[in-house]
Amino acid sequence: MRTVLVVDDEPLARARLLDQLRELAPEVRAFEAGNGVEAISQIEAVGPDVVLLDVRMPGMDGLETARHIQQLNEPPSVIFTTAYDEHALAAFEASAVDYLLKPIRIERLEDALKRASTVAIGRQAHLRLSVGQRRTHVGTMVAGRLRLVPVDDIVCFRADQGYVSALTRAGEMIVEESLKSLEEEFSEQFVRVHRSALANIKEVAGIEKDQHGNVVLKFVEHALEIQISRRLQSKVRKRLLGTN
């Protein structure tokens, strides 16, 4: 173990962990991040061997951050740090390399770091599949780097020729996920309008007919129009307008 990243939104908590790391292993390079998005950027920049990751953080929490970490080509070992009691941790304990309850004792930190240095990558890979929470960001690899896009910024998801893309106001990116899994995860915010498209309800301006008589969906700040399939028109109208 040569490099450790400490991720916590509380500066005092980060400082305490950094001090403990220096006491345990003065030769280890330690870095810090204050949130999940910053953590991903730091991981790609410094390539830590271990990430000490706080569970409860505003925005992207530790569990979601860990899921995105597993998308990286060479993900580091993840150790959760949390104030939750042991019963609350049971849901993800089997998928974590280890977890540390706050306030963290230096003996437990030492034990967790030893475990992280020997854990099998296959055990960590299970983490991405076992955490069933709704994400705040969608990630995809672009030119060897993980790009994170807030779900709220996505206008729609589209499937075409075997690929699924996320369209935002700024552009479009390929996501390596199925439209079905995205629909299941984001069903509260997105509505199926076609067998190959999901629309962000918050981005919808209205429903109209185009010059060919097709019923289409229009968006607030995007020129895109998506045709609503005939069999889904009633469902979409009810979802968007509260009518049939």
N, C-alpha and C positions, 0 to 999 in steps of 0.2 A: 504494500500500500504506500503510494507516494503522494497522492493528492486527494483532498477531501473538500467537498462543497457543503457549507452550512446554509440551509434555507429556512428562514423564519421571518415573519412580518414584524416581530418585536425586536428592536435593536439590542435591548438588554439580554434577551434570550440568546441571540447570536453571539454577543460578546462573551457570555458565560461559557458557551460551547467551545468557542475559539480558544479561550483560556485553558479549558480542560484538555483540548487537543494538544496545545503547546506543552502542557505538563506531561501528557502521556507519551507524545512522540514529537520532540522538537524538530526532527528532520522532515516531518510531513509538511507539505505546502497546503495551506488552508485558504479557501476563498469563501465569499459569502454572497447571498442574494436575498432580497426582501420579499419576493413573491414568485409565483410559479412561472410566469412568462420570463422574468429575469433569470430564473434558474435554468430554463432551457437554453437561453442564450449563453450563459456562463458554462454550461456543460459542453456545448459545442466549441466554445473558445478555449477552455483549459483542459477538457477531457479528464475529469476526476475519476478516481477509482471507486469512491464511495460518496453518496449523497445522504446527508442527515436532513431529513425532510419533515417539516412541521405539517401536521394533518389539517389543522384549522387555520386557514388564511382567507382573507377577503378575495373575491373574484375567483380565480382558479385555485381550488384548494389542493392539499397535498395528494389526495387520492387521484384526482384528475391529472395532476402534474406527473405522477408516477406512471400513469397510462401512456402519456405522451413520451416520457423518457424511454419506454420500451420500444418505441418506434425507431429509435436511433440505431445505427448500424452496430455500434458497440456500447450498449447501455451500461452505465455504472451500477454497482450494487446500491440498493435503496434501503435505508433504515428510517423508519418513521419515528418522529418525536411528537409526543402528545400529552395533553393533560387529561385525556379520557381515562376512565377506569378500565380494568381488565375485561369486564363483561362487554363493554362497548367495543373493545378491540377484537372480540372473538370473530366478527364477520370477516376481517381481513388478515388476521394473525397468521393463518396458514399460508398466505400468499406473500407475506413480507419476509425479507431476510431476517429482520428483527424489529422490535419497537422499544422505545425508551419512554418511560413515564416521567413527566415533569413533576417536581424538580429532579433533574437527571443526576444520579450519583456517578462519580467518576469510575467506580468499579464496574458498573453496568455498561458504561460507554466503552470501556476497554474490552469487555466481553463481546459486545455487539460488533466492534470493529474486527475482532479476531474471527467472528462468525462470517462477517461480510467478505473477508479475504479468502474464505474457503468455500462459500456457497456456490452451488451449481447454477449456471445461467438458466438452465431449463426450469428451475423452480421459480425464478423471477418472471420468466415469460408468461407464467400462468396468471400473473397479476393483472395483465391487460384484459384477460378474458373474465376474470372473476369479479371485477368491480362493476356493478351494474348501475352506476349513477349517470345522470344526464350531464354531459359535458358543457362547459361554457365556451370552449374553443374546439375547432376541428383542425387536425394537423396533417400535413403531407410533406414528403421529401421533395425539395426543389434544388437541383444542382448539388446534391449531397448534404443539404442542410434542411432542418425541420422548420417548416413555415407554419405558424399558428395564426388562424383567422377566427375572430370572435363569431360565434353562431349568430348573434344579433346583426352582424354585418352581411350575412349571406342572404341574397335575394331569393335564390332558388337552388335546388339540386336538380341536375339533369343527367339522364343516362343516354348514351349514344355510342353505338358500335362497340359495346362491351366495356365502355369506360363511364365512370360517374364523375361529374364535375360540380364544383360549387361556384356559383356566379355571385360576385359581389359588385358593389358600385365601382370598385377600382379595377376589376378584371375577373379572370376565371382561373381556377386551378383544379387539377385532377386529384380526386381523393380515392384511396384504395379501400373503399367500403361499398357495400351493396346499398341500393336505394331502399330495399326492404328494411335493412338494419337501421338506416338513418331515419326512416319513417317511424319505426318502433321507438327509437330513442327520443326523437324530437316531435312526437305526435302532438304535444301541447302547443307548439309554435308553428309547425308546418302542416300543410294539408296536401293530400294527394290530388292532383288535378288531371293527371294523365298517367298511363302506365309507366311513362318514362320521365315524370317530373313531379317534384314536391315544391310548393311555394311557401314562402315565409309570410304568414298572415299579416304581420306588422308592416310589410312592404307593399301590400296590395292596395291599389288605388280604386279598383272597381272591376266590374264585369261588363263587357260590351260585345257587340257583334261586329266583325270585320266586314270588308267590302264583299267578301264571298259568302257572308251569312253564317260564318263559324263563330261560336261563342268563345271569346278569348278573355284572358286575365291580363289586366294592365297594372303596372307598378308605379309607385310614387315617384321615384327618381331614377328610373331606368326605362329606356325605350323598348325593351324586350316585351313581346307579347307571347303568351303561351296559350295554345288552344286547349280548352277543357273538353275532355272526352264526353261523349253523349251520356254514357252510363254513370258518370260521376257528377254531372251538372247539378242535380238536385242536392246531392251531399255537399258539394262545394258552396252552393248558394246558402244552404242552411248554416254551414259553418261560418261563412263570411258575413252574411246578411241577416241570419236568423230567420230566413224564410225558405219556402220551397219554390 
